[in-house]
Each structure stands twice: as structure tokens, then as C-alpha cells.
């Protein structure tokens, strides 16, 4: 049987053979495995000793007599004695040849079963050293003994280090290494000491950027070349069929006097793979959204800044998309947050699949996403990508067996046309997105300067209104809503006024607020005031009479407006059923799902609801039967168009007829004369409000 067959574990076998090879070289020896008849099974040898013993090539099956003729009889006798006595056999021999004298030591040990290990070593160097030591003085012998002890301590410490340590000569030859170094480098100490750093190695090196690290940039190379120490340099080793092993490497030079370059370097290193993985995970968490694994806002802005810097050099365009999902809140409310989370994950996957390599999609927050397209040539390139994104989102995704379709509004800004800084480009893309929402949703649009100007004007008006609220320049008055047939008051509608200036009459703000969507949170204090004033006269009002507040659908986006209404009712003490909200359906928000969501949320507050249509956006007829409304309102511009144009008259009659079928009274707003009263009656309206019935500064007590 061969040695390979006698050791079951091949890894253990290789380590055993490597250890024997290193011993053979160090001791100038031969290691033979023979059977009880002295027939060779396996061998590890030092070639020079084998040659001097005059033996033939080490052939498996040959006898020890044939292998080492000068020692044949002695070896055969030692093997036989060991076989019969099971006692290790030691012997010595002196052989003289043309090269000098060989002092041979032989040790025969039973290996296992009927196999015997034979160690043959040349002790010439050992004897020569012993003779030299005998001629030394006592002090010199003591010094040598101390050096041996120090060397033994050093070797023990060297081999016990968990840190890998390698000594490398200036010519690149590895001089020595410890066991930790061999384990980290996935080899043996003996094999490691045969390597040169400029020769074939069992691994390739990479830097922290994952790019190949040439030998000239190794810490060891720079230390040998210039004599400078290197500390904590991170280097990756890539072994075949393995992920990188990351090391923190230190390199220090070793000097001899009168030499300008180090004669060697000591390299120490330890495995930091786990630390690198943890750092990578922490870095990912810091710059990626935990739900979708997309880059977060910080990483997106960083990449946008980089793209802008590159575009300044190349002259390319950079596109920024700001994308907001339409109706996502309804998904969360109706299907639950778990489905909402998986819906967002599906959207993130669709967006990523729609982009080119090098583009970035990030989750900006909530249901908002941003996309970066660096290095584009013309605006049409961005438009094509935006259209592809919208088309991809329209594909149904199955969640819990139910199909869901993502719809989105997408705004686009371009560098350098729409801004030269990341914050400006993102803001302008956001503004363009909101312009898409105001035009019907699920579309895309480039930023235009007029959007910026319109937004600036709106912010200015909002700021002015806020100041007027604080300084008391705004007040309330009340317009009656009456039954057209009897002119009986059925409700009081609160109207906001700006105080008169320079003798001019007070200026109503209701229509402007509705058209511009400028009602601010500060103005809800005036709504609360109206509720308080109505509560004060409530005992004198008929039970069916209500307080009417006109609200635009846009003013209810988000939850703050509804929360303010709830707080106003609670603080004023007005019962919700005595408050009627006349909800204007804006031309900018005709999305049925959004309308349904808002109306039902208001209905759950307990207030009464009427629905108003603008002249530019007719009521969503298909939703009217399922909306929890108690009345309809025809704005002045709508019914006046019906008086002048036959088709608009048909529209008004159709709306009032549908309302009648649903049991909903219709109120005409802005009636100024008895003739107009008769006309709106003919159109099918039951109620009216306008200059024909003058407003009051205070609610009457009756």
C-alpha cells in the first residue's frame, strides 16, 4: 500500500508530506516507508544525500538493499528487529566518499500495521558544530547556549502568533513564515518558503476598489524599494473559486549597516474579512433604503453631484426625474401596510429594470422616487426613458393573488438648463411633477420656468395671507342659501373678507382661494371662528339649517386639513352634522380614486357634504352614485354658460336631472336677479345663493 492510501484525509496527507519535505531539507535527510521485508512503499528525500549514498532512483517496490547499498544490511536488520520487538531501532554509520565523510544516523519506527518509517540523516554538520563548540571557552559556549535558548523562545512565539508573519528577502524570496501565515494564505510553511513574490502565486491581489493590485503597489514592494514602513494597508486576496479574503497588512524594513536599501522586510497581516463585510453592511444601510434596497436621498444627491461635475467637463446633459405614485395611500388604507410595502418593492424593481446601466433610481421618501440619468445628449433621451418608466409601471403586479397597477406622476429637470446645483434640479423636477398631478396624473412633463414663477407668486400670496390672518385684516360674513321656490333660508355660507383700504369696500376672498388652492392652515382659525359664531346662534336656528364652508379638493391633500377641521369642531362645540362642506372638484384633480378617498374621509368625520363642479372639469359622473354626498352645487360660471350655449344648457339640465334621480338638491351659486332666479329654476336647481340675497356681517338670531 502507498502512503496516499494509508492516510484517509488528503488534506491531512498533504500537510504530513509538506512537514516531511521541510524536515528532509532542514536535516539533509531521507524518509522512507517500507514493509517488514524492507520493500519501499513511499519516500520523501533530500536529493544530495540520496546521490552521495550511491542509491538508484527511489522506485516503489525496490528493497532497501537496492536503494542505499552502503547501508542495506544495517537497514534490513533494523527493520527486522523493529518488526519482531516493536521497539524503535537507532543506529549510526560512517561512510566516506570522494566528497568527504558522511556521519549517518538511522531511526526505524513502526508506522502502522506492518509498515515502518525509516529516517536517515546526515549528522556531519551537527558533529562539526559540536567539535567547534568543544574548542570554545566556557563564556563562548554559554553565549551560544543563550543564543539557542533565545532562538527557541523566538520560534515558539513566532509560531504561536495568530497574526501571519513572513520574512521576505530583497530579491523577493520568502525566507521564513509562521503557521498562521500559511493558514491565511491556504498553503503550508514549507510550500510558502519555496515561493517568490515575483513568481507564480496561489492567489491574485486586489485593492479596496476591487481592481487588480499590481505587485509594484504591494506594501511589501514599496517597503523593499524605498525603506518606508507601511501600516494597516488593506489588500484583498482572491483564491480560485472563492470570495476575496481581506487582509490588513503591515510591512517594516530590515537593515544592515552600510547598506542603503533593506536586505529584507518583515510582513505581518491579519484577516479582516469579517470586519470588511460588517463595514460593507453598515455602509449599505447608511446609504440605501431598508425596504427597497434602493439608494436613499443622501446617496442620490452624492451621485447627482458627481454627474454634474462630470457634465461640466464633458458638456453632456444630466436629467433628474421626480416620481410620485398616484393613489398609493388608498392601497395602504384598503389593503394594509404589508401589501403597501410589497407594492413599493415591486415599483422599485420595475423602475430599476427600466433604466440603463449607470443610471440611478432612489427612494426619496414615502411613495416618492428620484431617477438620475447622467451623460445624456438631448432632452428627447430623457423623455424616452420617462415614457418607458411609465409604461413599465402600468404592467399589473400580483400581490396576494390580487392585481395592482402602479400609476405615477413624473417631473423632469435638466442640467444645465434648469439649474446647476443638485438641490435646484431636484426642486424643479418636483415642481414639474406637481404640474403633472394638476393636469390629470400618470404622465410626465419637463420643468418650465413659468412653473417656477407661478410657484413663487403662490408662495408670495400665501405669505401675505398668513400676515393678514395674524394682524386681523381678514374677517367673515355670511351669505344665505335659500329655497328658490319660497326663498326660505336653508343654510348660511361663511365667506372670507379682506378689510377695506382707503375707503374701498371689503374684498371677498372665497373665489380666489378656491381657484388658487391657497387656503392655509392659519385660515382654519377663521373656520373655527365661523363654527363658534354659528354655535352662538344655534338655539334660534331651525334644526335643518347648516353652516356651509366651501373647500377645494386640492386643499385637502394630506391629512393636516382634515385634522384641523376636526380640531375646529371640537374646540367650537359645533356638532359635525350641522356643518356642510361644499367640496369643489378641481380641474387639476379629477382622479376618481383620489376623489373617493377624500370624500369618504370627510364623511367619516360626520360632516355633511355637497359636491361642486367647475366650468373646466365636469363632475365624475360614474362616481356620483357611490359618493356619500347630500347636495350638488353649480358654480356661477357653469350655469351662466348654460344660459348662453345650448350644449352647456344640456349639460346643466343633465346634471340636475341626475341629481334629482339620486335625491340630491342642487344649489346655483351667484344668482344676482329675479330673472336669473327663474332661469336657474328652469335648469333644475332647487336652491340659490348670490347678490339677490345680500350677505350679513353677523349671523341673525332667527
PALOGU-542523 format. One record per residue (C-alpha): residue number from 1; residue in three letters; x, y, z. Coordinates in steps of 0.2 Angstrom, whole numbers. Each point is the difference from the previous one (the first is absolute). Layout:
# PALOGU-542523
resi, resn, px, py, pz
NUM, ala, X, Y, Z
...
//
This chain:
# PALOGU-542523
resi, resn, px, py, pz
1, unk, 0, 0, 0
2, unk, 6, 18, -4
3, unk, 1, 14, 13
4, unk, -15, 8, -10
5, unk, -11, -15, 4
6, unk, 5, -1, 18
7, unk, -6, 18, 4
8, unk, -18, 2, -2
9, unk, -1, 19, 0
10, unk, 9, 7, -15
11, unk, 2, 17, 9
12, unk, 8, -8, 14
13, unk, 11, -10, -11
14, unk, 6, 15, -9
15, unk, 4, 9, 16
16, unk, 9, -16, 6
17, unk, 11, -1, -16
18, unk, 3, 19, 0
19, unk, 7, -2, 18
20, unk, 11, -15, -5
21, unk, 7, 10, -15
22, unk, 4, 15, 11
23, unk, 9, -12, 12
24, unk, 9, -9, -14
25, unk, 7, 17, -6
26, unk, 4, 6, 17
27, unk, 9, -16, 6
28, unk, 7, -5, -17
29, unk, -10, -16, 2
30, unk, -10, -14, -7
31, unk, -17, -7, 6
32, unk, -5, -17, -6
33, unk, -15, -10, 2
34, unk, 3, -19, -1
35, unk, -8, -16, 4
36, unk, 7, -13, 12
37, unk, 10, -8, -15
38, unk, 9, 17, -3
39, unk, -10, 3, -16
40, unk, -3, 19, -4
41, unk, -18, 6, 1
42, unk, 3, 19, -1
43, unk, 14, 13, 3
44, unk, 4, 18, 3
45, unk, 19, 4, -2
46, unk, 13, 13, -1
47, unk, 8, -2, -17
48, unk, 18, 3, 4
49, unk, 0, -13, 14
50, unk, -8, -13, -11
51, unk, 14, 4, -14
52, unk, 14, -2, 13
53, unk, -7, -16, 6
54, unk, 2, -7, -18
55, unk, -18, -7, 0
56, unk, -10, -3, -16
57, unk, -16, 11, -3
58, unk, -13, -3, 14
59, unk, -11, -12, -8
60, unk, -15, -7, 9
61, unk, 2, -19, 2
62, unk, 19, 1, 1
63, unk, 9, -7, 16
64, unk, 10, 11, 12
65, unk, 15, -11, -6
66, unk, -3, 8, -18
67, unk, -4, 17, 6
68, unk, 15, 4, 12
69, unk, 13, -14, -3
70, unk, 13, 6, 13
71, unk, -13, -1, 13
72, unk, -11, -14, -7
73, unk, 4, -14, 13
74, unk, -1, 12, 15
75, unk, -17, 7, -6
76, unk, -7, -18, -3
77, unk, 6, -6, 17
78, unk, -8, 16, 9
79, unk, -16, -3, -9
80, unk, 0, -18, 5
81, unk, 4, 3, 18
82, unk, -14, 14, 1
83, unk, -12, -12, -8
84, unk, 3, -14, 13
85, unk, 3, 11, 15
86, unk, -12, 15, -4
87, unk, 14, 11, 7
88, unk, 7, 14, -10
89, unk, 18, -3, -6
90, unk, 14, 13, 0
91, unk, 17, -2, -9
92, unk, 14, 10, -7
93, unk, 12, -2, -14
94, unk, 15, 8, -8
95, unk, 2, 0, -18
96, unk, 14, 8, -10
97, unk, 0, 5, -18
98, unk, 9, 12, -12
99, unk, -10, 15, 8
100, unk, 5, -4, 18
101, unk, -7, -9, 15
102, unk, -19, -3, 3
103, unk, -5, -2, 18
104, unk, -16, -10, -2
105, unk, -14, -2, 13
106, unk, -14, -12, -3
107, unk, -16, -2, 10
108, unk, -13, -13, -4
109, unk, -18, 2, 7
110, unk, -15, -11, -2
111, unk, -12, 11, -10
112, unk, -16, -11, 0
113, unk, -5, -18, -3
114, unk, 16, -8, -9
115, unk, 6, 17, -6
116, unk, 16, 8, 7
117, unk, 7, 18, -1
118, unk, 18, 1, -4
119, unk, 9, 17, 3
120, unk, 18, 2, -6
121, unk, 9, 16, 3
122, unk, 17, 7, -2
123, unk, 7, 6, 16
124, unk, 16, 7, -7
125, unk, -5, 18, 3
126, unk, -6, -4, 18
127, unk, 17, -8, 4
128, unk, 10, 14, -8
129, unk, -9, 12, 11
130, unk, 2, -10, 15
131, unk, 19, -2, -3
132, unk, 1, 19, -2
133, unk, -10, 3, 16
134, unk, 12, -11, 9
135, unk, 15, 12, -4
136, unk, -9, 15, 6
137, unk, 2, 8, 17
138, unk, -13, -3, 14
139, unk, -6, 18, -3
140, unk, -2, -3, -19
141, unk, -9, -16, 3
142, unk, -12, 9, 12
143, unk, -3, 13, -13
144, unk, -4, -13, -13
145, unk, -12, -9, 12
146, unk, -8, 17, 4
147, unk, -2, 3, -18
148, unk, -8, -17, -3
149, unk, -12, 3, 14
150, unk, -5, 17, -7
151, unk, -2, -7, -17
152, unk, -12, -14, 8
153, unk, -10, 13, 9
154, unk, -1, 11, -16
155, unk, -6, -15, -10
156, unk, -13, -5, 13
157, unk, -7, 18, 0
158, unk, 2, 1, -19
159, unk, -10, -16, -3
160, unk, -13, 4, 13
161, unk, -5, 17, -7
162, unk, -18, 1, -7
163, unk, 6, 14, -12
164, unk, 9, -6, -15
165, unk, 18, 4, -2
166, unk, 12, -2, -15
167, unk, 18, 5, -2
168, unk, 4, 4, -18
169, unk, 17, 4, -8
170, unk, 4, 15, -11
171, unk, 0, -12, -15
172, unk, -17, -5, 4
173, unk, 3, -17, 7
174, unk, -10, -5, 15
175, unk, 12, -4, 14
176, unk, -11, -7, 14
177, unk, -18, 1, 6
178, unk, -11, -5, 14
179, unk, -14, -13, 0
180, unk, -13, 14, 1
181, unk, 6, 8, -16
182, unk, -1, -17, -8
183, unk, -18, -3, 6
184, unk, -5, 18, -6
185, unk, 8, -3, -17
186, unk, -7, -18, -1
187, unk, 16, -9, -2
188, unk, 14, -8, 11
189, unk, 15, 9, 7
190, unk, 12, -11, -10
191, unk, -10, 4, -16
192, unk, 0, 19, 5
193, unk, 19, 0, 2
194, unk, 2, -6, -18
195, unk, -9, 15, -7
196, unk, 6, 16, -7
197, unk, -11, 15, 0
198, unk, 4, 4, -18
199, unk, -4, -18, -5
200, unk, -16, -11, -2
201, unk, -11, 2, 15
202, unk, -16, -9, 6
203, unk, -10, 16, 0
204, unk, -2, 16, -8
205, unk, -1, 17, 9
206, unk, -13, 14, -1
207, unk, -2, 17, 8
208, unk, -15, 7, 10
209, unk, -7, 6, -17
210, unk, 0, -19, -5
211, unk, 12, 4, -14
212, unk, 16, -10, -3
213, unk, 14, 5, 11
214, unk, 17, -2, -9
215, unk, 15, -6, 9
216, unk, 8, 17, -1
217, unk, -14, 7, 11
218, unk, 1, -13, 14
219, unk, 5, 7, 17
220, unk, 15, -13, 0
221, unk, 6, 7, -17
222, unk, 0, 18, 5
223, unk, 9, -4, 16
224, unk, 14, -10, -8
225, unk, 1, 13, -14
226, unk, 1, 16, 11
227, unk, 3, -6, 18
228, unk, -17, 7, 7
229, unk, -11, -9, 12
230, unk, -18, -3, -5
231, unk, -14, -1, 12
232, unk, -17, -8, -1
233, unk, -1, -1, -19
234, unk, -16, -9, -5
235, unk, 3, -13, -14
236, unk, -11, -13, -7
237, unk, 5, -18, -4
238, unk, -10, -9, -13
239, unk, 2, -19, 0
240, unk, -7, -11, -14
241, unk, -19, -3, 3
242, unk, -1, 11, 15
243, unk, -5, 17, 6
244, unk, 13, 12, 4
245, unk, 10, -1, 17
246, unk, 4, 17, 6
247, unk, 16, 3, 10
248, unk, 6, 15, 10
249, unk, 19, 0, -5
250, unk, 15, 8, 9
251, unk, 17, 0, -8
252, unk, 16, 5, 9
253, unk, 18, 1, -7
254, unk, 15, -10, 7
255, unk, 17, 9, -2
256, unk, 18, -5, 0
257, unk, 13, 13, 4
258, unk, 8, 9, -15
259, unk, -14, -5, -12
260, unk, -11, 13, -7
261, unk, -15, -12, -3
262, unk, -8, -13, 11
263, unk, 7, -18, -1
264, unk, -17, -7, 4
265, unk, -18, 5, 7
266, unk, -11, -7, 12
267, unk, -18, -1, -5
268, unk, -14, -2, 13
269, unk, -18, -2, -4
270, unk, -17, -5, 7
271, unk, -16, -5, -7
272, unk, -13, 14, 0
273, unk, -13, -8, -12
274, unk, -13, 0, 14
275, unk, 3, 18, 4
276, unk, -1, 5, -19
277, unk, -17, -9, -2
278, unk, -6, 9, 16
279, unk, 6, 17, -7
280, unk, -8, -4, -17
281, unk, -16, -4, 9
282, unk, 0, 16, 10
283, unk, 4, 10, -15
284, unk, -14, -8, -10
285, unk, -12, 4, 14
286, unk, 6, 18, 2
287, unk, -3, 4, -19
288, unk, -14, -12, -5
289, unk, -18, -1, 4
290, unk, -4, -15, 11
291, unk, -16, -5, -8
292, unk, 5, 1, -19
293, unk, 19, -1, 2
294, unk, 0, 15, -12
295, unk, 12, 14, 3
296, unk, -7, 13, 12
297, unk, 0, 19, -1
298, unk, 18, 2, 6
299, unk, 7, -12, -13
300, unk, -11, 7, -14
301, unk, 6, 18, 4
302, unk, 18, -6, 0
303, unk, -1, -9, -17
304, unk, -9, 15, -7
305, unk, 14, 12, 6
306, unk, 12, -12, -8
307, unk, -10, 0, -17
308, unk, -1, 19, 0
309, unk, 19, 2, 3
310, unk, 3, -12, -15
311, unk, -12, 8, -11
312, unk, 9, 17, 3
313, unk, 15, -8, -8
314, unk, -8, -10, -14
315, unk, -14, 12, -5
316, unk, -14, -14, 2
317, unk, -17, 2, 7
318, unk, -6, -7, 17
319, unk, -18, -4, 3
320, unk, -9, -1, 16
321, unk, -17, -9, 2
322, unk, -11, 3, 15
323, unk, -14, -14, 1
324, unk, -15, -1, 11
325, unk, -12, -14, 1
326, unk, -18, 4, -3
327, unk, -12, -7, 12
328, unk, 12, -10, 11
329, unk, -8, 6, 16
330, unk, -16, -10, -6
331, unk, 10, -15, -2
332, unk, 7, 1, 18
333, unk, -17, 4, 7
334, unk, -10, -13, -9
335, unk, 13, -14, -1
336, unk, 11, 3, 15
337, unk, 18, 5, 2
338, unk, 7, -17, -3
339, unk, -7, 1, -18
340, unk, 5, 18, -1
341, unk, 18, -5, 4
342, unk, 0, -14, -13
343, unk, -8, 12, -13
344, unk, 14, 13, 3
345, unk, 13, -15, -2
346, unk, -8, -4, -16
347, unk, 0, 18, -6
348, unk, 19, 1, 4
349, unk, 3, -16, -10
350, unk, -9, 7, -15
351, unk, 9, 16, 1
352, unk, 17, -8, 1
353, unk, -4, -11, -15
354, unk, -5, 15, -10
355, unk, 17, 9, 1
356, unk, 16, -2, -9
357, unk, 16, -5, 8
358, unk, 8, 15, 10
359, unk, -17, 8, 3
360, unk, -6, 1, 18
361, unk, -17, -2, 8
362, unk, -3, 5, 18
363, unk, -14, -1, 12
364, unk, -1, 19, 6
365, unk, -13, -4, 13
366, unk, -17, -7, 2
367, unk, -7, -4, -17
368, unk, 12, 13, -9
369, unk, 14, -6, -11
370, unk, 14, 9, -9
371, unk, 10, -5, -15
372, unk, 17, 6, -6
373, unk, 4, -1, -19
374, unk, 19, 5, -2
375, unk, 8, 4, -16
376, unk, -15, 2, -12
377, unk, 2, 9, -16
378, unk, -18, 8, -4
379, unk, -16, 3, 10
380, unk, -9, -13, -10
381, unk, 12, -14, 8
382, unk, -8, 4, 17
383, unk, -17, 1, -7
384, unk, 2, -18, -8
385, unk, 6, -7, 17
386, unk, -15, 9, 9
387, unk, -13, -7, -12
388, unk, 8, -18, 2
389, unk, -1, 2, 19
390, unk, -18, 5, 0
391, unk, -4, -14, -12
392, unk, 9, -13, 11
393, unk, -9, 6, 15
394, unk, -17, -3, -9
395, unk, 3, -19, 0
396, unk, -10, -9, 13
397, unk, 9, -7, 15
398, unk, -8, -14, 10
399, unk, 0, 1, 19
400, unk, -9, -12, 10
401, unk, -9, -6, -15
402, unk, -7, 17, -4
403, unk, 6, 11, -15
404, unk, 7, 17, 4
405, unk, 5, 13, -13
406, unk, 12, 14, 5
407, unk, -4, 18, -7
408, unk, 12, 14, 1
409, unk, 2, 18, -3
410, unk, 18, 4, -6
411, unk, 9, 17, -1
412, unk, 16, 3, -10
413, unk, 14, 13, 2
414, unk, 16, 1, -10
415, unk, 17, 6, 4
416, unk, 6, 14, -5
417, unk, -17, 6, -6
418, unk, -10, -1, 16
419, unk, 14, 3, 13
420, unk, 18, -3, 3
421, unk, -1, -7, 18
422, unk, -8, -17, 6
423, unk, -12, 9, 12
424, unk, -7, 11, -14
425, unk, -2, -14, -13
426, unk, -9, -11, 13
427, unk, -12, 14, 5
428, unk, -4, 4, -18
429, unk, -3, -18, -4
430, unk, -12, 0, 15
431, unk, -9, 15, -6
432, unk, -2, -8, -18
433, unk, -7, -15, 8
434, unk, -13, 10, 10
435, unk, -5, 8, -17
436, unk, -3, -17, -7
437, unk, -11, -4, 15
438, unk, -10, 16, -3
439, unk, -3, -6, -18
440, unk, -7, -17, 3
441, unk, 14, -12, 7
442, unk, 10, -14, -8
443, unk, 10, 10, -12
444, unk, 16, 9, -1
445, unk, 5, 18, -3
446, unk, 16, 10, -2
447, unk, 3, 14, 12
448, unk, -4, 17, -7
449, unk, 5, 17, 7
450, unk, -18, 6, 1
451, unk, -3, -14, 13
452, unk, 13, 8, 11
453, unk, -8, 17, -2
454, unk, -17, -6, 3
455, unk, 6, -9, 16
456, unk, 9, 16, 6
457, unk, -16, 10, -2
458, unk, -10, -13, 9
459, unk, 13, 0, 14
460, unk, -1, 19, 1
461, unk, -19, 0, 1
462, unk, 1, -13, 14
463, unk, 12, 10, 10
464, unk, -11, 15, -2
465, unk, -15, -9, 6
466, unk, 9, -7, 15
467, unk, 5, 18, 5
468, unk, -18, 6, -3
469, unk, -7, -14, 11
470, unk, 12, 5, 14
471, unk, -4, 19, -1
472, unk, -19, -3, 0
473, unk, -2, 8, -18
474, unk, -11, -15, -5
475, unk, -18, -2, 6
476, unk, -15, -11, -3
477, unk, -18, 4, -7
478, unk, -14, -11, -4
479, unk, -10, -3, -16
480, unk, -17, -8, 2
481, unk, -4, -16, -11
482, unk, -19, 0, -4
483, unk, -13, -11, -7
484, unk, -3, 8, -18
485, unk, -19, -4, 1
486, unk, -3, 8, 17
487, unk, 16, 10, 4
488, unk, 1, -9, 17
489, unk, 17, 0, 7
490, unk, 7, -18, 1
491, unk, 19, 4, 4
492, unk, 12, 14, 4
493, unk, 16, 0, -11
494, unk, 15, 7, 9
495, unk, 10, 12, -12
496, unk, 18, 7, 4
497, unk, 3, 18, -2
498, unk, 15, 11, -1
499, unk, -2, 17, 10
500, unk, -4, 15, -10
501, unk, 15, 12, -5
502, unk, -1, 19, -4
503, unk, -19, 0, 1
504, unk, -2, -15, -12
505, unk, -13, -14, 4
506, unk, 6, -16, 8
507, unk, 7, -12, -13
508, unk, -7, -18, 0
509, unk, 13, -13, -1
510, unk, -10, -16, -2
511, unk, 1, -2, -19
512, unk, 18, 4, -1
513, unk, 4, -12, 14
514, unk, -9, -14, -9
515, unk, 8, 3, -16
516, unk, 17, 2, 6
517, unk, -1, -14, 13
518, unk, 9, 12, 13
519, unk, -10, -4, 16
520, unk, 13, -1, 13
521, unk, 0, -9, 17
522, unk, 0, 18, 8
523, unk, -17, 3, -8
524, unk, -8, -15, 9
525, unk, 0, 12, 15
526, unk, -13, 10, -10
527, unk, -10, -16, -4
528, unk, 0, -3, 19
529, unk, -6, 17, 3
530, unk, -15, -3, -12
531, unk, -4, -16, 9
532, unk, 0, 10, 17
533, unk, -11, 14, -7
534, unk, -12, -13, -7
535, unk, 0, -9, 17
536, unk, -5, 16, 8
537, unk, -16, 2, -10
538, unk, -4, -18, -2
539, unk, -14, -1, 13
540, unk, -10, 13, -12
541, unk, 4, -9, -16
542, unk, -12, -14, -7
543, unk, 7, -18, 3
544, unk, 3, -2, -19
545, unk, 10, 16, -3
546, unk, 19, -3, -2
547, unk, 16, 10, -1
548, unk, 8, -1, -17
549, unk, 19, 1, -3
550, unk, 6, -1, -18
551, unk, 16, -11, -2
552, unk, 10, -4, -15
553, unk, 5, -18, -2
554, unk, 19, 5, -2
555, unk, -1, 8, 18
556, unk, -3, -17, 7
557, unk, 15, -9, -7
558, unk, 9, -8, 15
559, unk, -8, -2, 17
560, unk, 4, 17, 8
561, unk, -16, 8, -7
562, unk, -12, -13, 7
563, unk, 9, 0, 17
564, unk, -2, 19, 1
565, unk, -19, -2, -5
566, unk, -2, -13, 14
567, unk, 9, 12, 13
568, unk, -11, 14, -5
569, unk, -16, -10, 3
570, unk, 6, -6, 16
571, unk, 6, 17, 7
572, unk, -15, 9, -7
573, unk, -13, -13, 7
574, unk, -9, 0, -17
575, unk, -8, -17, -4
576, unk, 8, -7, -16
577, unk, -17, -3, -8
578, unk, -4, 19, 1
579, unk, 15, 3, -11
580, unk, -1, -2, -19
581, unk, 16, 0, -10
582, unk, -2, 5, -18
583, unk, 14, -9, -9
584, unk, 5, 7, -16
585, unk, 6, -13, -13
586, unk, 15, 9, -7
587, unk, 6, -2, -18
588, unk, 17, -5, 6
589, unk, -6, -15, 10
590, unk, -13, -10, -9
591, unk, 8, -17, 5
592, unk, -15, -10, 6
593, unk, 10, -10, 12
594, unk, 6, 16, 9
595, unk, -17, 8, 0
596, unk, -8, -16, 8
597, unk, 13, -1, 13
598, unk, -1, 18, 5
599, unk, -20, 0, 0
600, unk, -1, -15, 11
601, unk, 13, 7, 12
602, unk, -10, 15, 2
603, unk, -16, -10, 2
604, unk, 8, -10, 14
605, unk, 2, 17, 9
606, unk, -19, 1, 1
607, unk, -2, 16, -10
608, unk, -12, 2, -14
609, unk, 7, 1, -18
610, unk, -6, 9, -16
611, unk, 10, -2, -16
612, unk, 4, 15, -11
613, unk, 6, -1, -18
614, unk, 11, 13, -9
615, unk, -3, 6, -18
616, unk, 16, -8, -6
617, unk, -3, -17, 9
618, unk, -17, -8, 0
619, unk, -5, -12, 14
620, unk, 7, -18, -1
621, unk, -17, -6, -4
622, unk, 4, -19, 2
623, unk, 5, 3, 18
624, unk, -15, 11, 5
625, unk, -12, -14, 5
626, unk, 13, -7, 13
627, unk, 5, 16, 7
628, unk, -7, 4, 18
629, unk, -6, 17, -5
630, unk, -16, 9, 5
631, unk, 0, 14, -14
632, unk, 7, 7, -16
633, unk, 6, 17, -4
634, unk, 1, 9, -17
635, unk, 13, 14, 0
636, unk, -5, 16, -8
637, unk, 11, -2, -15
638, unk, -7, -17, -4
639, unk, -19, 4, 0
640, unk, 3, 17, -9
641, unk, 8, -9, -14
642, unk, -16, -11, 0
643, unk, -10, 16, -3
644, unk, 11, 5, -15
645, unk, 4, -16, -8
646, unk, -12, -14, -5
647, unk, 12, -14, 4
648, unk, 5, 7, 17
649, unk, -19, 2, 4
650, unk, -2, -19, -4
651, unk, 15, -4, 11
652, unk, -8, 10, 15
653, unk, -17, -8, -3
654, unk, 8, -17, -1
655, unk, 9, 3, 17
656, unk, -15, 6, 9
657, unk, -11, -14, -7
658, unk, 13, -13, 6
659, unk, 1, 9, 17
660, unk, -19, -1, 1
661, unk, 0, -18, -4
662, unk, 12, -3, 14
663, unk, -10, 11, 12
664, unk, 13, 14, 1
665, unk, -5, 19, 0
666, unk, 10, 11, -11
667, unk, 6, 18, 5
668, unk, 4, 13, -13
669, unk, 13, 12, 6
670, unk, 1, 19, -5
671, unk, -18, 3, -4
672, unk, -2, 19, -2
673, unk, -18, 4, -5
674, unk, -17, -7, -1
675, unk, 2, -4, -18
676, unk, 15, -11, 3
677, unk, -10, -8, 15
678, unk, -13, -5, -13
679, unk, 13, -6, -12
680, unk, 9, -11, 12
681, unk, -16, -7, 6
682, unk, -3, -5, -18
683, unk, 17, -9, -1
684, unk, -6, -11, 15
685, unk, 8, 9, 15
686, unk, -10, 0, 16
687, unk, 11, 12, 10
688, unk, 9, 16, -3
689, unk, 13, 12, 7
690, unk, 7, 16, -6
691, unk, -3, 19, 0
692, unk, -18, -2, -1
693, unk, 0, -4, 18
694, unk, 13, 12, 8
695, unk, 13, -7, 13
696, unk, 0, 5, 18
697, unk, 15, 4, 11
698, unk, -7, -10, 14
699, unk, -11, -15, 1
700, unk, -18, 5, 4
701, unk, -9, -7, 16
702, unk, -14, -7, -9
//
